């Protein structure tokens, strides 16, 4: 039985939404999880039997403050209900507002993959992560484990790499918060004394 086009599109959007929602704990603002997912592309193919959806050609996925741009995004769900996503481009990019800080996290790589089961986001080939604060990390491979809140960066260092086999990191010093307004000077009042 062949499903109507509108039902296939709804299934594909549901898979894409699951991938987007699954990445939210790693980088996102919590409010984004309740926002609709919008995907634009030149073409889309959905295979409900395999629980996959493929969007190709200038793909733009948005949900709240999250924006992913890629030439191709493939999302799938396994039999246990875990979601997996892969965005490829030259490079694939994302921009997302970070919870609490108000700043943005920008990332790019030739391939970005998300594994919902492991709660891990991985960036492959010429990977880069930047924060508005000026922090900047570059390598051939960046892995972010959302459960442990831990980054791992590696560089292959083979011929043709632009980092000569080195990981590059710029970490900006944290600026102390400005002091709050001072309380006006007041004379102490002892017990039993009235003014």
C-alpha positions in Angstrom: 0.0 0.0 0.0 1.4 3.4 -1.0 0.9 6.2 1.4 -0.4 9.6 0.1 2.3 12.3 -0.5 1.0 14.4 2.4 1.3 11.4 4.8 4.9 10.6 3.6 5.9 14.3 4.0 4.4 14.3 7.5 6.4 11.2 8.4 9.6 12.7 7.0 9.0 15.9 9.0 8.4 13.9 12.1 11.7 12.1 11.7 13.5 15.4 11.1 11.8 16.9 14.1 12.9 14.0 16.2 16.5 14.6 15.2 16.3 18.3 15.9 14.6 17.7 19.2 17.2 15.1 20.1 20.1 17.5 19.5 18.4 20.2 21.7 19.9 19.0 25.0 23.4 19.3 23.6 23.4 22.9 22.4 19.9 24.4 22.6 17.7 26.7 24.3 14.9 24.7 26.0 12.2 26.9 24.5 13.2 25.7 21.0 11.9 22.2 21.7 8.3 23.4 21.6 8.7 25.3 18.3 7.8 23.8 14.9 10.4 22.4 12.6 10.6 23.9 9.2 12.6 22.3 6.4 13.2 23.7 2.9 15.1 21.7 0.2 15.1 21.1 -3.5 13.8 17.6 -3.0 12.7 15.1 -0.3 12.4 11.3 -0.3 10.8 9.4 2.6 10.9 5.7 3.2 8.5 4.9 6.0 9.4 1.1 6.0 13.0 2.0 6.7 12.0 5.0 8.8 14.3 7.4 6.9 13.9 10.8 5.3 16.4 12.4 2.9 16.3 16.1 2.1 18.6 17.3 -0.7 19.6 20.6 -2.3 20.2 23.7 -0.3 18.6 22.3 2.8 17.6 24.7 5.5 16.2 23.3 8.8 15.0 25.7 11.4 13.4 25.3 14.8 13.4 28.3 17.0 16.9 29.6 17.2 18.4 26.5 15.6 19.4 26.8 11.9 21.1 23.9 10.1 22.2 24.4 6.5 23.5 21.5 4.4 23.4 20.1 0.9 21.9 16.9 2.3 20.2 15.9 5.6 19.3 12.3 6.2 17.3 11.3 9.4 16.4 7.8 10.5 14.9 6.1 13.5 15.8 2.6 14.7 13.4 -0.1 16.0 14.0 1.0 19.6 12.9 4.6 18.8 16.4 6.2 18.8 17.1 8.8 16.2 20.2 9.4 14.0 20.9 12.2 11.7 23.6 13.2 9.2 24.0 16.6 7.6 26.6 17.0 4.8 27.7 20.0 2.9 30.6 22.1 1.8 30.5 22.7 4.7 27.3 21.8 6.6 26.7 24.5 9.2 24.5 25.1 12.3 23.8 28.1 14.6 22.1 27.7 17.9 21.4 29.9 20.9 22.8 28.4 24.1 20.6 27.9 27.1 21.2 30.6 29.8 24.1 32.5 28.2 22.1 34.3 25.5 25.1 33.7 23.2 25.2 31.5 20.1 27.2 28.4 19.2 28.2 28.1 15.6 29.6 24.9 14.1 30.6 23.6 10.7 32.1 20.5 9.2 31.8 18.6 6.0 29.6 16.1 7.9 27.7 16.5 11.2 26.2 13.4 12.8 23.9 13.0 15.8 23.4 9.7 17.7 20.4 10.0 20.0 21.2 6.6 21.7 24.7 7.7 22.7 23.6 11.4 23.1 26.6 12.4 21.0 27.1 15.0 18.2 30.2 14.5 15.9 31.7 16.8 13.4 33.9 15.2 10.6 36.4 16.8 8.3 37.5 20.4 8.8 35.4 20.7 11.9 35.0 24.0 13.8 33.0 25.2 16.8 32.8 28.9 17.9 31.0 30.7 20.7 30.1 34.4 20.7 32.6 34.8 23.6 35.4 34.2 21.1 36.1 30.6 22.0 37.1 28.7 18.8 38.0 25.0 18.4 39.2 23.5 15.1 40.2 19.9 14.2 39.5 17.2 11.7 37.1 15.6 14.2 35.1 17.0 17.1 32.9 14.9 19.3 30.5 16.3 21.9 29.2 13.9 24.6 26.0 15.7 25.9 25.7 13.3 28.9 29.2 14.0 30.2 29.3 17.5 28.8 32.7 16.7 27.3 34.4 17.7 24.0 37.1 15.6 22.3 39.0 17.1 19.3 41.4 15.3 17.0 43.4 16.2 13.9 44.4 13.6 11.3 47.3 15.7 10.1 47.6 14.0 6.7 48.6 15.7 3.5 46.2 18.5 2.4 45.0 19.4 5.9 45.2 23.1 6.7 46.3 22.6 10.3 49.5 20.6 9.7 48.2 17.8 12.0 47.4 20.1 14.9 44.2 20.9 16.9 43.7 24.6 17.3 41.8 26.1 20.3 41.3 29.7 21.4 39.7 30.0 24.8 38.9 33.5 25.9 39.3 34.5 29.5 36.0 34.7 31.4 35.2 38.3 32.4 33.9 38.7 36.0 30.4 39.9 36.3 30.1 43.6 37.1 29.3 44.2 40.8 25.7 44.9 41.6 24.5 48.3 42.8 25.8 49.2 46.3 23.4 49.5 49.1 23.0 53.1 50.3 25.0 53.9 53.5 22.7 53.6 56.5 23.4 54.1 60.1 22.9 51.1 62.2 19.9 51.2 64.5 20.3 49.5 67.9 17.5 47.6 69.5 15.0 49.7 71.4 16.1 52.9 69.7 13.7 54.8 67.4 14.4 57.5 64.9 
